[in-house]
Amino acid sequence: MPTAITRVIRLLVLPAMLMLTACAGGPQPADRSAESPSMLLEEVLTGRTYAYAVFERGGVLDRRFWVEAVGDWDGDALTLEEYFLYDDGRTDERVWTFRKTSETAYVGTAADVIGQADVEVFGDAAYFEYRVDLEMEDGSTVEVNFQDRLYRVSEDTIINRATVKKFGLVVGQVTVVFFKDRPADWPDIPGAPPL
């Protein structure tokens, strides 16, 4: 006859162990290596791209924004100029430099990025993490961590999911959908170079 302790183990500990085992055996970034189309940055971000984006906090839409990016590949590095327009009319810019360090890896830097972003590409996906001094509306900055995942879902479309963390806790999620073709309803973004 099972004791009370044995019943507790069967009811609580064993299911928890099974869940952890299932999670450990889940998909890994390297599993995407053979998938196409390729997510190599110089192939997908050279030239002009357009993106619709949202920022969510607590699972609720907090703000919408648009991104217009211009990428230039010089054979060793990709310079990516990003121009942002937020739904409240605020604008921002960021210039990334992604230096290729191997066939499928890059080191990314930008003025508001603390240190560097180490980027790894596996087939149709790219993964990177970085810290940012994020400027707030009052002009102050707060340091947050970004974990970006980019997925090339077609020749001309990339979905970017980013988790934003502070002190290890999730403070928001960013979803960005990039296109090569300029949408008909695209707004004029201040600072973006003319076509």
C-alpha positions in Angstrom: 0.0 0.0 0.0 1.5 3.4 -1.1 2.5 5.8 1.7 1.4 9.5 1.7 5.0 10.4 0.5 4.8 8.0 -2.3 1.5 9.5 -3.5 2.9 13.0 -3.3 5.9 11.9 -5.4 3.6 10.3 -8.0 1.2 13.3 -8.1 3.7 16.2 -8.1 7.3 15.2 -8.7 7.0 12.7 -11.5 4.8 15.0 -13.7 7.2 17.9 -13.1 10.2 15.7 -14.1 8.4 14.6 -17.3 7.7 18.3 -18.2 11.3 19.2 -17.7 12.5 16.3 -19.8 10.1 17.3 -22.6 11.4 20.9 -22.5 15.0 19.8 -22.6 14.3 17.7 -25.8 12.6 20.6 -27.6 13.8 22.3 -30.8 17.3 23.9 -30.8 18.5 26.8 -33.0 20.9 24.5 -34.8 17.9 22.4 -35.9 17.1 25.2 -38.4 20.5 25.0 -40.2 19.2 23.2 -43.3 16.1 25.4 -43.7 15.8 28.0 -46.4 15.7 30.7 -47.6 18.9 31.8 -46.0 18.9 34.4 -43.2 22.4 35.6 -43.9 22.3 39.3 -43.0 24.0 40.6 -46.1 21.5 38.7 -48.3 18.3 39.9 -46.6 19.1 43.4 -45.2 21.1 45.0 -48.0 19.1 47.7 -49.7 15.9 49.1 -48.3 13.4 47.3 -46.1 10.2 48.4 -44.4 8.6 47.0 -41.3 5.4 47.2 -39.2 6.0 46.7 -35.5 4.3 46.5 -32.2 5.5 46.6 -28.6 3.5 44.6 -26.0 3.7 44.9 -22.2 1.9 42.3 -20.1 0.4 40.8 -23.3 -1.3 44.0 -24.2 -0.4 46.3 -27.2 1.4 49.3 -25.8 2.5 51.0 -29.0 2.8 50.6 -32.7 5.7 51.8 -34.9 7.2 51.7 -38.4 10.8 51.0 -39.3 12.5 52.0 -42.6 15.9 50.5 -42.9 18.7 51.0 -45.4 21.5 48.3 -45.5 24.9 48.5 -47.2 27.2 45.5 -47.5 30.9 46.3 -48.2 32.1 42.7 -48.3 33.1 42.5 -44.6 30.4 44.4 -42.7 26.7 45.4 -43.1 25.8 48.9 -42.1 22.1 49.1 -41.3 20.5 52.5 -40.8 17.1 52.2 -39.1 14.6 55.0 -38.9 11.7 54.7 -36.5 8.3 56.4 -36.4 6.1 55.7 -33.3 2.3 56.0 -33.2 2.7 59.1 -30.9 4.7 60.9 -33.6 8.1 60.4 -31.9 11.0 59.4 -34.1 14.3 57.7 -33.5 17.3 56.3 -35.4 19.8 53.6 -34.9 22.8 52.6 -37.0 24.0 49.0 -36.7 27.3 47.7 -37.9 27.4 43.9 -38.3 30.9 42.5 -39.0 31.0 39.0 -40.3 33.2 36.8 -38.1 32.5 33.4 -39.8 30.3 32.0 -42.5 27.2 32.2 -40.2 28.2 34.6 -37.4 28.4 38.4 -36.9 29.3 40.9 -34.2 26.9 43.8 -34.1 27.5 47.3 -32.6 25.4 50.5 -32.3 25.7 53.7 -30.4 23.1 52.7 -27.8 24.1 49.1 -27.5 26.3 48.3 -24.5 29.1 46.1 -25.7 28.2 44.0 -28.7 25.5 41.7 -30.1 26.8 38.3 -31.0 24.7 37.1 -33.9 24.4 33.4 -35.0 22.6 32.3 -38.2 21.1 28.8 -38.6 19.5 28.4 -42.0 16.4 30.6 -42.1 16.9 32.0 -38.6 19.2 34.4 -36.8 19.5 34.7 -33.0 21.2 37.5 -31.0 21.2 39.1 -27.6 22.4 42.5 -26.6 22.0 45.2 -23.9 20.7 48.7 -24.7 20.5 52.0 -23.0 16.9 52.6 -23.9 15.9 56.3 -24.0 12.6 57.0 -22.1 10.2 59.8 -23.0 11.6 62.1 -20.3 15.1 61.8 -21.7 16.5 59.4 -19.1 17.8 56.0 -20.1 17.2 52.5 -18.7 19.4 49.5 -19.4 17.4 46.5 -20.8 18.3 43.2 -22.5 17.0 42.2 -25.8 16.8 38.6 -27.1 16.1 38.8 -30.8 15.0 35.9 -33.1 14.7 36.7 -36.8 12.9 34.2 -39.1 13.0 34.5 -42.9 9.6 33.1 -43.8 9.7 33.9 -47.5 12.1 35.5 -50.0 10.9 39.0 -49.1 9.5 38.7 -45.5 11.3 38.4 -42.1 9.5 38.1 -38.8 11.5 39.5 -35.8 10.4 38.5 -32.3 12.3 40.2 -29.4 11.9 39.7 -25.7 12.9 42.7 -23.6 14.1 42.0 -20.1 15.2 44.0 -17.0 16.8 42.2 -14.0 16.0 38.9 -15.8 12.2 39.7 -15.8 10.3 40.1 -19.1 9.1 43.7 -19.4 7.8 43.4 -23.0 7.7 41.7 -26.4 8.5 43.3 -29.7 7.2 41.9 -33.0 8.5 43.3 -36.3 7.5 42.2 -39.8 10.0 43.3 -42.5 9.2 43.5 -46.2 11.3 44.4 -49.3 8.5 46.2 -51.1 7.3 49.6 -49.9 3.6 49.3 -48.7 1.2 51.6 -50.5 0.1 53.2 -47.2 3.7 53.7 -46.0 4.2 56.9 -43.9 7.0 59.4 -44.5 9.6 58.8 -41.8 11.7 61.8 -40.9 15.4 61.2 -41.4 15.0 58.3 -43.8 16.9 59.0 -47.0 14.7 59.7 -50.1 14.2 56.8 -52.5 
